[in-house]
Amino acid sequence: MLSKIIRLVRKLIAEVSGGLVLMAVVIGVFLAATLNEGAMRIIASLLVLIAGLVIYGLTCLIAAKADRR
């Protein structure tokens, strides 16, 4: 029973943090596109997007982590 509660809490935390990461990526891409000039508008936006997707992927791996049993 405790294992199921821990698994549920871990998935809840991963989903909430994943949502926060996606919101931060949207804001970061917008800021990178508006505050930079020239080619850096595209490059900075892509870097923010790639970093955000990597962090989101890590949160998905945490949510999909199997129990030790």
C-alpha positions in Angstrom: 0.0 0.0 0.0 2.8 2.4 0.9 4.5 1.6 -2.4 1.4 2.6 -4.4 1.2 5.9 -2.5 4.8 6.6 -3.1 4.4 5.8 -6.8 1.4 8.0 -7.1 3.1 10.9 -5.4 6.2 10.4 -7.6 4.0 10.5 -10.8 2.1 13.6 -9.5 5.3 15.5 -8.8 6.7 14.5 -12.2 3.5 15.6 -14.0 3.4 19.0 -12.2 7.1 19.6 -12.8 6.7 18.6 -16.4 3.9 21.1 -16.8 6.0 23.8 -15.2 8.9 22.9 -17.6 6.7 23.3 -20.6 5.4 26.6 -19.4 8.9 27.8 -18.8 9.9 26.7 -22.3 7.1 28.6 -23.9 8.0 31.8 -22.0 11.8 31.2 -22.7 11.2 30.8 -26.4 9.1 33.9 -26.5 11.7 35.9 -24.6 14.6 34.6 -26.6 12.8 35.5 -29.8 11.9 39.0 -28.7 15.0 40.1 -26.8 17.7 38.9 -29.3 18.6 40.3 -32.7 19.4 38.7 -36.0 20.3 35.1 -36.2 20.4 34.8 -32.4 16.6 35.0 -32.4 16.4 31.6 -34.0 19.5 30.1 -32.4 18.5 31.1 -28.8 14.9 29.9 -29.3 16.1 26.5 -30.5 18.5 26.2 -27.6 15.8 27.0 -25.1 13.5 24.5 -26.8 16.1 21.7 -26.9 17.0 22.3 -23.2 13.4 22.3 -22.2 12.6 19.1 -24.1 15.6 17.4 -22.4 14.4 18.4 -19.0 10.9 17.4 -19.8 12.2 14.0 -21.0 14.0 13.5 -17.7 10.7 14.2 -15.8 9.0 11.6 -18.0 11.7 9.1 -17.1 11.2 9.8 -13.4 7.4 9.3 -13.8 7.9 6.0 -15.7 10.5 4.7 -13.2 9.6 1.2 -12.1 9.5 0.2 -8.5 12.4 -1.6 -6.9 10.4 -4.8 -6.3 
